[in-house]
Structure formats: structure tokens, C-alpha cells
Amino acid sequence: MDMIAALANIVPASESAAEKQPSFILKMADETMLAYGTKHQLAAGPLDGFSARVDRHFAEHGDRPGILVGAIPFDPAHSAHLVQPARMLRVQGDHEVGGIPGLATASAPLMRVPVISVTPEPTADAFGEAVNAAIRALDDTSSGLHKLVLSRCLKVRAGRSFSAGELLRRLASDASASVFITALPDKDGKRILIGATPELLLDKRGHRIVSHPLAGSAPRSQDPAEDRAAGEHLLSSAKDQHEHSLVVQAIMDVLSPYCSELSAPGGTTLRATASLWHLGTRLVGRLRDPATSCAELAALLHPTPAVCGLPRQAAHAAIGALEPYDRDFYAGAVGWCDSSGDGRWFVSIRCAEIRGEEARLYAGAGIVPGSTAEGEIAETAAKFSAMLHAFGLEGEDVERRIG
Ligand SMILES: C=C(O[C@@H]1C=C(C(=O)O)C=C[C@H]1O)C(=O)O
């Protein structure tokens, strides 16, 4: 059955417009999930207590579909935004996201939304100063810091509201990423988070868990020889391998007490998105007790040193002092968990928060001894490029602003 036919079966014509539009889309290599409407919302609260709230939710709301979808913010003290939808559509395999009713039609031409302004927050220079402050903190052994991830933001204002469907279609052209749209709690109006993340926080099905952390990055090149050299350079870089190993070790430390087996069968390898090379390690484990829920493990893992730093508390405090904004749902997690304890969560990076005619794009980079301000400016500029491409924003003018 094709996508439109499948949707026609589950979306009766009499339904309200809001219910016809998916409020959550997650397109992965092997499956696309679409959630419509809201039956119940997960009770608010910090990440500590998240899995207990999820368990309580399913105990109280035994109706179908027995699934919660949505987003976890960066700050563990802030509340996740998860809903039990009215309906859920899961399409196995890889497929076109073009024909989703209420979003966009596959045959419609891509429309460029006229952009009024692109404002960096902070400026590339100010971000470079924050990176230098982080490098000084890492060099000062009394700080106890080993790694810190700093981000910057681009505020994009347009002449009319952005079309989530068109953005999603453009993002989906990079098959190496999982594309998502999720509703966020209202703040001066309706908000969504949209992105194309390459990073799997945790997948849990029965006994089996998989995590695929990324850390260590290099911009790709249009020139094939230069591109290959950039990848090989990253793979042999002691600084990047060190940065990467800190993340892998932290994740293994969290997961191993729960596992009878935990290993990295393929070791550390290069992962490519359309714009970046990454170092990645796919970790596969077998849980001692399959009743250990995905929500419980995801809450313990987040935020990993791939988006926060090491040690977690000190890095979190340093981010609060050095970044001029609250990350909110950037560098959190997006995904789902179900009443059987299974689930899948991705790290919410390469994303933008959209509210009407305004978008906030985010990009961050891990800083370890040996990092440089110029290197981190270039890396975050490359990390913006997938979203900028989706917004139709490329060229010298934007490049000048983002450094
Ligand atoms: C924080 C981001 O990316 C993270 C940081 C990386 C790095 O420092 O090399 C690589 C992948 C992600 O884990 C981001 O894209 O915003």
C-alpha cells in the first residue's frame, strides 16, 4: 500500500484539520512514524523520575496506541514534552515523506520562504571567545573539566510562516540522517522542533539495546580527493579519537551494569552525513532484564558528553555560564517509548526550533585540549549547513555572518 492510501485509511475525511496534521514525524532508515492528535500528555517533571512517570502514565492510560512520542530538553531539570497520540501510523522500510497530508505533496514544487534576516547569537567572534574561555578552563586542572560542548545559534526571520513539510522534504534528501518534527510546549505561540539527526542515543527492543554515539567531526569537501583526505585525517587524529573515546566510555559506564553483554562489534569508524564526517561507535548490548525500560536508560544516558561534556555537572554549569541562551530542546532527545518498555531516542541536533516566521538553528562542537576557536567556528558552520540548505539559505552573505 502506498503512503497516501495508508493515510486515507486512518484519517477519516470528517476529522478536524489539526488532527489530520501529524504532530510528530520520525523518519528513520528502517521505519517512518507519524503521530496524530493528542489523547493524553505525560505529566510534567524533571528527567530524574522520567521513567517512573512513563510507567505511571501507561498504568493509568491503558488505551491504544500505548506509546508516548515527543522530545526531552537538554536540561535534565526541565520537563519533557511527550504525548500519547490519538492515532499512530508506522510504515516499515524507507519511503518518501512527500505525500503526508497536511504537510506537503510530493509533486508540489519546493517554495522558498523569503528570508528577512539571519542573526547569529552569539556572533562568530563571540563564540570564538567562549571557546577560548572553555580551552582555558580545560587547561586549568583545578576546573576538573575534561570536555565541554559549546553551541551557537542562528536566528532566521522570514516574510511568512515556514512550511514544516517543505523543510522536512529537503532534510530527508540526506538518507544518512533521521529526520524529525515534533511539537514543543507553546511559548508565545505554537512551536515545533525540526531536524535531521545522525546520532542514535538509544534503541531498545526486548533484550537488545543499541547506542551509536558520534563525537569528533570534520567538514566534508566537494572535491573527492580532499573529502577523502578530511575523513582519513579525522580517523587518525589523536585529539578526535580522545574526544570520541570519552563519550563511548561514558555511555558504556552507564549501560554496562544493566547488560550481560555490551560491545562495539565494528569498533570506531567514520560516519558521513551530507556535510560532515564523524567518528562513530555502534554499541550493541543484551540486557540482563528485558523489563529495564528504554525510558529508564535514556534518562540515565542523557545528556551524554557528545552534547554536554565531562564531568556532566561541571560541564553543564560551564555551558550555562558561556552560552547566551537556554538550549531548551536543542541537544535533548527526540523519540518514543511504549507501554512494553521498548523505544528509540535520537540526540536532537542539526535542528531548528520554529515559531511562525521565526526559526532558531543550533550547532555545537566538543572542546577538548588541542581544540582551537577557528576549528570550532568552522565545525559549527558546517553543522549549520544541512538546516541552512533546507531553508534555502546558502551563499556568501550567510557564510560571512556565520564565520
Ligand atoms: C553538538 C552537536 O554535535 C555533537 C558534537 C560532535 C563533535 O563535537 O564532534 C559530533 C556529533 C554530535 O554528537 C551539534 O551538531 O550541534
The ligand as an ORCA input file, in Angstrom:
! r2SCAN-3c Opt
* xyz 0 1
  C      26.511     19.140     19.414
  C      26.437     18.754     18.131
  O      27.036     17.637     17.651
  C      27.700     16.722     18.519
  C      29.132     17.034     18.622
  C      30.052     16.423     17.802
  C      31.503     16.835     17.867
  O      31.849     17.666     18.705
  O      32.317     16.370     17.056
  C      29.672     15.401     16.920
  C      28.415     14.948     16.901
  C      27.454     15.343     17.935
  O      27.495     14.449     18.988
  C      25.639     19.516     17.129
  O      25.600     19.100     15.962
  O      25.042     20.526     17.483
*
